Amino acid sequence: MEAHITSICKAANFHIRNIGSIRQYLSEEAGAQVIHAFVTSCLDYGYTILGGLSDKSLLRFRWVQNNAARLVTLTH
């Protein structure tokens, strides 16, 4: 399962980096929609499949989710 968690987190972080490069050109609402479309949906998919895992394993999803939230609100 660790390989699957790694691949989901890598894909989500890839999208976060790409969205971060164009974030200055998007309104806050548009940025939130793009984040939801690419990142949150990927994480939701991972959460439903990996629902019974320990908190340690799911902590990586929370890190990605926090990074996405920072990108939406433009805080660092």
N, C-alpha and C positions, 0 to 999 in steps of 0.2 A: 504493500500500500504506500510505502514511502516514495517509491518511484512515481506513482500516480499523483500524490500530493505535490511532489517536486515539479512535475510537468504542468499541473494546473497553476501553481504559483509562478512558474517561469512565464507562462502565457499571459497571465494577468499583469505581471510586472512589465512585460514587453509592451502591452497596451498602455499601461500607465506612463511609461517613458515616452511613447509616441504621442499620446494625448497631451502630456506635459509640454512637448515642444510646440504645439499649436494652441495651447490653452489661452495665451494672451490675445488671440484673435476671436475667441468665443465669449459670449455672454455667460454669466453664472448659470443661468437656466440651461443654455445649450451645452455647457460643460458638464453639468450634472446629468443630462440626458445621454451624452456620449459615454461618460463613465459608467452609467447604469447599463447601457447597451453592451459594452465590451467587457467591463471588469466585473460588475456585480452579478451579471448573469452567469459568468464563468464560475464565480465563487459559489453562487447558489447551487449550481450543478454539482460542484464538489461537496458542498455540505449535505445534499440529499443522499449522495452515494456513501459518504463517509460519516454518517450520522452517529454511529456507535463507537467511534474511536476516542481515545483519551484526549484530555485537554492539551497535553503536550503536542500531540500531532496536529490538532486544530489551531494551535497558536500561530502557525505560519499563515493560515488563512486570515486570522485577525490582523496580523501585521500588514498584509496586502490590503485588507479592507481599510485600515487606518491610513495607509498611504493614499488610497483613492479618495478618502474623505478630506485629507489635507489638500489634495489637488483641486477638489471641488471648491473648497473655501479659500484656497490660495494662502494657507498658513504653513509655516515651516517650523 
